[in-house]
């Protein structure tokens, strides 16, 4: 038999090694391409609210695969977020009563008070969710279904991690669906037979969606807005740059009118400081980001006696910053409600503006305020004090009470699915870019030295009376204009 040439004999092992490497690379690439992440890898935008998909074009294929393997599969293995249980009931501090708007927790969950929440309820809500959150034994697990715009998912889930850290051993086991986009979607009329529990950032009286604190309380890096506590302090200091008498005696709004919001389109037409006593400015976030956000600092937007709130595509995170200025808030009749805005009362925390005849209604409110300086100043101060009473420790209290009351309604034992990823701080920080890291680190919590505030029991009569009185005052103001 002829002998095989020596070079062929040596080549066979190399060829085999190459084939094996190619197979491994193919399998790893296939594995990585199916791994969904908190940063949005391998996720399509929500179909009910489309937005440009995340490209990750700045990453090479190899570096992206390496990052996904490292962050998704090599983190959360060493008790990274472990905080020993702390018996806060022994605290010497007296337990404070929760703010009145916490009562709405019972109202939001009332649709399931009798039927309870089954696993079928939760899985039906999946059709409208961007991700699923399961908390078991103080550990957080997430199934990602769709991408969220910008870093909403990252900062919302970071907030849940901080809640677990703040109240170790107290966060109950839960299984819930969460949508990170703007508009409520579970209509009360269409889903009356089977209400679906879906958490999101806002709701309306006509929807079952359950409002939850939005991502910006932990920071909004894309527009350079810091975590809530430091942002409120900064705005309050900025509001003191001018005395009430020294503030500009006109109404002010600065924002983006190009968000499919008819009310903002109408508001732009009111930009006349002489005719309508209003200054309406367009916010160009793309241009601002290139200039370091120097002209968009919220602490420098409190020089006017009146500040306008106009909803965007749905509710707007700007509400809390407008209220924090201490100016008299002019709130154009809102369609949407976030978790705290239901605690606002007309002529106590703000002046209601109806959308009909908008410009003239703004003009009337400004003229009323300038003719009643003391009363207008008191309303502005009350709005600032209201937001000052909702610091991050109260945000965490709200989250804890909401999840606790929700957990009482579950008639099944929460168990993370086989596709869920355990999320810990190590995992999340691994996916964060340098800018996001800075915001996340600034919003880190620590164990609370005291128990959460005391939640009032359910009282439908209180809620109904509150709504009735609120509508009565709004009608009185409408009749004035």
N, C-alpha and C positions, 0 to 999 in steps of 0.2 A: 504493500500500500504506500502511495506517495505521502510524505510527511507534510503536515500543515505548516505553512511558513510561520516563523517565529513572531513576526510583527502582527499577524492575524491573531495568534494566541494571546498576545499582550493586549490587543485591542478589544477582545470580547469582554473582559471584566470592566473596562472603561465604558463600553457601550451599555452594559448591564447597569452600571452605576448611574449613567446618564439617564437611562430609561426610568430607573427607580426615582431619581431626583425629579424628573419631569412628572411622574405620576404623583409624587408627594406634593409638588407645587400645584398641580391641577386640583388635587383633593383639598389642599389648604385654601386655594383661591375659591373653590366652590363653597367650602365651609364658611369662609369669611364673607362671601357675597350673600349669604343667607342670614348673617348675624345682624339684627336690627339694634341700633344703639340710641342712647339718649341724645347724641349729637345729630341724629337724623340719617345715619348711614343706612342704605338699603330700604328707605322708607319713601313712599309717595306722599305728596301733599293731601290733606283731607279733601275728599271729593265734594263735600258740601260747602267748602270755602277754599277754592283753589288759590294757589300762590306759586311763584316760580320755585321749582324744586331745588334743593341744595345740591351743588355740584361736587364739592370737595376737590376741585381741579388743582388746588395748590399742593395737593398731596400726590406723590407717586404711587403707583399700584402697590409696590413693595412696602413703602412706609405706611400706607393705609392699612394693609393686611397686618403688619407688625403691630400697629397701634390697637387695632380691634382685638387681636389675640391677647395683647398685654392687658388692655383695660377691661375687656369683657370676661376674660377667663383666668387671669392671674392676679386678680384683686379680691378683696373681701374674704380672705382666707385666714386672717390672723386676729379676729376680733377687733378690727380697725376702729369701729365706732363704739366699742363696748364702754358703757357708763354704768357703774354699779348703782343698784336701786337706792334711792334716797327717800327716807320716810319724811315727807314734807308735812305730814299731819302733826308732827311734833314741833313745828316752827312756832316761835314765840310771836310771830306776826299774826295779827287778826285777819281772818279771811275776809277779803273785800267782796262786796256784792258786784255782780257783773253789770255792765251798762245795760240800759233798757233794751237796746236793739238786739241783744243776745236772745231775747224772747222769740225772735223770728226763727230761731233754730227749730223750735217746736212746730211753728207754722209751716216751715219748708218740708218737714218730715211727716206732717199730719196725713198726707195721702196714703201712707203705709202703716198708720197706727193700728188699724184693725187687721188688714190683710197680711201684714209683715212683708219682709223682702225675701223672696226665694232666690235660689241660684238661677232659676229661669228668668226672673226679673233682670238680674245682673247681665246674663248672657244676651238677652234681647236688647239691652242698652248698648251692648258692644257695637251694634250697627252704626252707632252715632259717636263712638268714642275714639280718641286718638291713642289712649293707652289705658291699661288696667293696673290698678294699685292693689296689692295684697300685703297687709301687715300681719305677721304672725310672730308672737313671742318677742316683739320689739325689733324684728328684722323686716326690712322693706324689700318687696319683690315687684317688678314691673314687667308687663308684656307691652311691647310697642306695636301699634297697628298702623299709625300714620305719622308723618312728620308734623311738627308744630312750627309755625313761623318763628324765625329768629331763634332766640334761646329760651323761649317760654317753657318748654318741657324741662330743660335743665334747671331753671330757677324755681319752678313749681315743685319739682321733686326734691331739690335742695331744701326748700322750706319744710317739707315733710321730714326729711332727715334731721333738721334742726329742732323740729317739734319733739321727735323721739329723744333727742339729746337733752332737751330742756326738761322733759318730764319722763325720765327713765322709769320703766315699769308701769307707767300709767296709760300709755297709748294702747287702746284695745285692739284686738284682732279684727280686721275689716277686709272686705273685698268690694271694691268699687270701680266704676268706670268713669273716666275723666275726658272731657273734650277741651282742648286748649284754644279753640278758636272763639270768635266773638259772640255770635248770635245764639240765643236759646233755640232749642230745636224740638223739645218734647212738648207738643201742644196739649193743653188740658182738654180741649174739645175732642181732639182726634184720639187721645190715649186714655179717655176716662175709664174704659173697661179694664185696662191694665196699665196704670201709671208706671213709667220706667224711671228708675233712679239714675240720674246722670249729673255728675258734678261739673261745674264750669265756673267762669268768673262773674257771670251776671244772670239775671232771670227777668221775668215780667209776671204780673198777676195772672197772665194767660198761659203760663208755662209751668211744667213740673221741675224744670232744671234747678238744681240745688247750688246756690251761690257759695263760692269759696274764695278766700283771699287771693288776689292775682299775683303773678310772678314778680311784678315790679316792687313789691314790698321788700324783696331781697336784692333788688337792683335791676336796672335795665341798661346793660352795657352798650347796646346799639345806639342809644341816644344820650349816653353819658349821665344817666340819672342814678344816683347812689341809693343804697339801702334806706328804708323808710325813716328810721330814727335820726340818722345824720342828715337826711334830706329835710325833714321837718324842722330840725334845729337851725339849719342853714336858712330856710325860708323865713322862719320867725325872726331871726336876726336881721335878715334883709328887709323885712316888713317894718322894722323900726328906724330905717334910714330917714324916713320922712314922718313927721307928726301927722295926725289925722287932718288937721287944718292945712298942712303943707302938701298933702297928696293931690295929684291932678284930679280935678272934679269931673272926670268923664269916665265912661266904661271902657274896658280894655279886654281884648281877646287876641291871642296869638296861637295859631294852630294850622293844621293841614286840612284845607277844605276839599281836597281831591280824594275823598274816601267813600264815595257813593253815599253821601249824607246830605239829603235835601235841605235840612235845617242849616247846615254850614254854608251851603250855596246861597241861601237867603241871607244869612248873616253877613256875608261879604258885601252885600248891597247896602248895609248899614254903616259902612265906613265913611262917616262924615262927622267930625268932632264939633262942627257948628250946628248942622241941621239935626243930627240924631244923637249928639253928645257921645259918640262912640268912635274908638280907634280899633280897627280890625286889621290885623297883620297876618300875612301868609308865612307859615313856617316851612322852610325848605331844609329838611333834615340832611339830604345829600350834600348840599352846600355847606351846612353847618359842620358836618363831620370833617370836611376838608380844612376847616378853619379852627378846629379844636373846640367847637361848641361854645366859643366865647360869648356869642350873642344870644344864647339860648339858656343861660343859667336861670333856673327858677327863682333863685334868691334875689335876682335883679328884676323881677317882674311883679313887684308889689308896690309900685309907685303911684298906682291909681286908686281912687276911692272906691271904684266899682270894678269887679272882674266878672266876666261872662263865662258861663259853662254851657257848651253846646255838644250834644252827643255826636259821636262819629258814626262809623258803620254800625256800631251798637253802643254800649256804654263806653266811657272813656276813662282811662286811668288818671287823666288830668284832674278829675274832680277833687281828689284829696289834696293836690297841690294848690288848686285855686282856693279851696276852703282854708288852707293853712296860712294864706297871706294876711288875713285879718281885714281885708277889704270887704265891702258888702257884696256877697256873691249874688249874681243875677243868674238864676238857673232856668234855662229855657225848658219848658215842660218836658220832662224826661219820659221816654218809653220804657227804659231799662232800669234795673236796680242791681246794685252790687250788695255785698253783705252788710255794709255799714250805712249806706245812704238812706236806708229805711228809718234810721234814727234821726234824720234831719227833719226840722219842723219849720214851715213857712213863717216868716216875720220873726222867727227866733234865731234861726241859723242861716237863713237866706231869703231873698226876695224872688217870688215866682214870676216868670215871664211866659206869657202864652205865645205860641208860634204864629197865631193869626195877627196880622198887623204888627209884625215883629219889631221893626225899626222904631215905630212910635211908642211901643210898649217899653222898649229900652230907654227911650228918651224920657218917658214919664217917670220911670224908676229912678233915673239919675236926677231929675228935677226934684222928685220927692225927697231923695236922700240929701241933696244939697240944701233943701229947705228944712230938713229935720236932722241936722248934723249929729246930735247926741244919740238919737234913736238909731240912725244908720250906723254909727260907730259901734253901738252896743251889739247890733246884729253881726257886724263884722268880727268883733271880738268873740262873740259866742260861737261863731263858726270855727275860728282858730282854736278856741278852748276845746271844742268838740273833737277836733282832730288831735289836739294835744293829749286828750284822754285815751286815745287809741294808739298807744305806743306798741312796740313789738311784743312786749310781754302780754298785752291784751290780745294782740293778733293770735299769738300761740294759744291763749286761753280759749278764744273763739274756735280755733281749729280743733283743740282737744275736746271741747264740749260737743261740737258738731259730730266728730267721729265717734265719740262715746254714745251719743243719742242714736246715731245711725247704727252702731254695732248692736244696740239693744233690739233693733228691728229685724236683724238677720235671723232667719230660721234654719241656717245651715252653718257648718264650721268652715271658716275660710282656710283654703289650702292653695298654695301657689301652684300654678300649672307647670307642666314639664318644660314649657317654652319660656317661662319667666326667668328674668335675670335678677339675682340679688343685687341690690343697689346700696352701696355704702359710700361714704365720703371719698374713699380712695378711688373707687370706680369713677365717680362723677368728676372729681378733680383731674383724673387722668385724661378725660375727654375735653376738658375746658381749655380754651386757648389762653394766651397770656392776659388779654384784657378781661375775659370772663373770670379768670383766677383772682384777679385783684378785687373784683366785686364780690365774689363768693367768700373770699377770706374776710372781707369787711362785714359780712352778714352772718358770721358764725355765732351760734348761740352757746350757752353753757347751762348746766343744771340750775333750775330755779331754786332759790333759797326758801321759797314759800309755796303753798299749794295754789292752784288756780282759783280765780274768783268763783263765787257761789252763783250757780245758775238758777234763776227763778223757775218754778214749775210751769207747765203749760197753762195759758190763760187766754183762750180765744176772744173773750170779751174785751180784754185789754187791747188786743190787736185791732179788733173791729172798731172800738171806740177811737183809737189812735187814727185810723184811716178816715173815719167820719169827721173828726175834728180837723184833720189836715185838709181834707177836701173843702170843708166849710171856710177855712181861712183863705185858701187859694181862690175860691169863688168871690170872697170879699175883696181881694186884691184885684181880681179881674173887673169887678164892678167899679173900682176906683179909676182905672185907666181910661 
